Amino acid sequence: QVQLVESGGGLVQAGGSLRLSCAASGFIFADNNMGWYRQAPGKQRETVARITSGGSTNYLDSVKGRFTISRDNAKNTVYLQMNSVKPEDTAVYYCNTDFGYTVGSYWGQGTQVTVSS
């Protein structure tokens, strides 16, 4: 079955950096578009960044120029490099496939990112 395991979150000061990882299994990773999503307390989940199977990327406007999504198909892993983080980036971060996001399935436990001011 599909498994997505996020890691790399933690407490970081504003202006700092974090690198999130998502290890995927149970499906053909290289054939799937992948995304990073986040949910802050009291807010809806939002799409932070996506990367297609071909490597094209797109980003939430508020993270453009600060975050970078990448993938390693040999390791079945998608990454989110977070630079110049801000307190408003505080949230639980999740990864998922396009399909999983659309149908509301495959969500992992997420990884907590807390940015202190």
TARADA-V614007 format. One record per residue. N is the residue number from 1. OMEGA is omega in degrees with one decimal (NA if undefined). Layout:
N OMEGA
N OMEGA
This chain:
1 -179.1
2 173.7
3 176.7
4 -176.2
5 -179.7
6 177.1
7 175.0
8 179.2
9 178.9
10 179.0
11 -178.1
12 177.3
13 176.0
14 -177.2
15 -178.9
16 -176.0
17 173.1
18 173.2
19 177.9
20 176.6
21 175.6
22 178.3
23 -175.0
24 175.6
25 175.8
26 177.6
27 -178.4
28 -172.6
29 -173.6
30 -176.8
31 -172.5
32 167.3
33 -178.8
34 179.4
35 169.0
36 -177.5
37 177.2
38 177.5
39 176.3
40 -179.6
41 177.8
42 -178.7
43 176.6
44 175.3
45 178.9
46 178.9
47 -178.7
48 -177.4
49 176.9
50 174.2
51 -179.0
52 177.3
53 179.4
54 176.3
55 175.9
56 -175.0
57 168.5
58 -170.2
59 167.8
60 -175.5
61 -173.9
62 179.8
63 -180.0
64 -179.2
65 -180.0
66 -177.3
67 176.1
68 175.6
69 177.4
70 -179.9
71 174.4
72 -176.2
73 178.1
74 -179.5
75 -177.6
76 -174.8
77 173.1
78 -175.1
79 169.8
80 175.1
81 -175.8
82 177.8
83 177.9
84 -175.2
85 -177.9
86 178.0
87 179.4
88 173.0
89 179.5
90 -176.8
91 166.7
92 -177.2
93 -178.8
94 168.0
95 177.1
96 170.5
97 175.4
98 -178.0
99 -178.8
100 178.4
101 -176.3
102 -175.6
103 177.4
104 -177.7
105 174.7
106 -175.9
107 175.5
108 -176.5
109 -178.9
110 176.5
111 -174.9
112 172.5
113 179.0
114 -179.2
115 179.6
116 -178.1
117 NA
